[in-house]
Every structure is written in structure tokens, then in C-alpha cells.
């Protein structure tokens, strides 16, 4: 019989808890959650070239121990989330794609 090893971040997620930014790993699979404060909303950047056009918005976050990270919204997600994001407020982020810069 095969057993499935459950990752620590999935247990934390199931219990309703959150991780620190420093615990995130690139290409992390499964359910994860961080609680962060939005410290900066950058201007929306748009581009148009031979490959097409698009837009992005970078956001700077900080967790409860002061670790910072950048998040990026692309295209349609900017219109969905940008109006509701307020610098200084806290947010839960989960199940996104984790990448190193």
C-alpha cells in the first residue's frame, strides 16, 4: 500500500493557518497561504510588441516578521484586484505561482 506524504504547508493550510514568506519555495505544489501587509502598489505597466500586448502591476508585501516579497498581477487580474487593494491593509494570498527573482 502506497502512503501519501503530506507537505507541512498543506497541513498549515488545512488548519486555517499561514506560513511566513521565507517558507515559500519555487514551484511549491499544493495548498499554501501567507498573510501579508501591502506596503506598495506600483504603477500599471503596459506593453505592445510583435508578440502581442499586455499589462502588469507589481505589488510589494511584508509578513509579520518583516520579510518582504513582490507579487505581480497580470492582465485581467489587475482590473479585478487593483481597486480593492489598499496600501497598509493586510491580505491572505494562497495557491499562486512561487518564483525566484
C-alpha positions in Angstrom: 0.0 0.0 0.0 1.3 3.4 -1.0 1.2 6.2 1.5 0.9 9.9 0.5 3.3 12.2 2.4 1.5 15.4 3.2 3.7 18.5 3.0 3.9 20.8 6.1 2.4 23.8 4.2 -0.7 21.7 3.3 -1.3 20.8 7.0 -0.9 24.5 7.9 -3.4 25.4 5.1 -5.9 22.8 6.2 -5.7 24.1 9.8 -6.5 27.6 8.6 -3.0 28.9 9.4 -0.5 30.7 7.3 3.2 30.5 6.5 6.0 33.1 6.5 7.2 34.4 3.2 10.6 32.8 4.0 8.9 29.3 4.0 7.7 29.7 0.4 9.6 27.6 -2.2 9.7 27.9 -6.0 7.3 25.6 -7.8 5.6 24.8 -4.5 2.7 22.4 -5.1 -0.5 22.0 -3.1 -2.3 24.4 -0.9 -0.4 27.2 0.9 -1.3 30.5 2.4 0.6 33.6 3.6 -0.8 36.6 5.5 0.9 39.9 4.4 0.6 43.6 4.5 0.6 45.5 1.2 3.4 48.1 1.5 3.5 49.4 -2.1 1.4 49.4 -5.2 3.4 50.2 -8.3 2.1 51.8 -11.4 0.5 49.6 -14.0 2.9 48.9 -16.9 1.6 48.2 -20.4 3.4 47.0 -23.5 2.8 46.2 -27.1 5.3 44.4 -29.4 5.4 41.8 -32.2 4.4 39.1 -29.7 1.3 40.9 -28.6 0.3 43.3 -25.8 -0.3 43.1 -22.1 -0.1 44.8 -18.7 1.2 44.0 -15.3 1.2 45.6 -11.8 3.9 44.8 -9.2 2.9 44.8 -5.5 5.3 44.8 -2.5 4.3 42.8 0.5 5.7 42.2 4.0 4.9 39.5 6.5 4.6 39.6 10.3 8.4 39.2 10.8 9.3 41.9 8.3 10.3 39.6 5.3 9.4 41.3 2.0 8.3 39.9 -1.4 7.0 41.1 -4.6 3.8 39.9 -6.3 2.7 40.6 -9.8 -0.8 40.8 -11.2 -1.3 40.4 -15.0 -3.9 41.5 -17.5 -7.5 40.9 -16.3 -6.5 40.3 -12.7 -5.4 43.9 -12.5 -8.9 45.0 -13.2 -10.3 42.5 -10.6 -8.0 43.2 -7.7 -6.4 46.7 -8.1 -9.5 48.7 -7.0 -9.7 46.7 -3.7 -6.0 46.7 -2.8 -5.2 49.4 -0.2 -1.6 50.1 0.9 -1.3 49.4 4.6 -4.0 46.7 4.7 -3.4 43.0 5.3 -4.3 40.3 2.9 -4.2 36.5 2.6 -2.6 35.2 -0.5 -2.8 31.5 -1.5 -2.1 29.0 -4.2 -0.3 31.3 -6.6 2.9 30.5 -8.5 6.1 31.0 -6.5 9.2 32.1 -8.4 12.6 33.4 -7.5 13.7 36.7 -8.9 
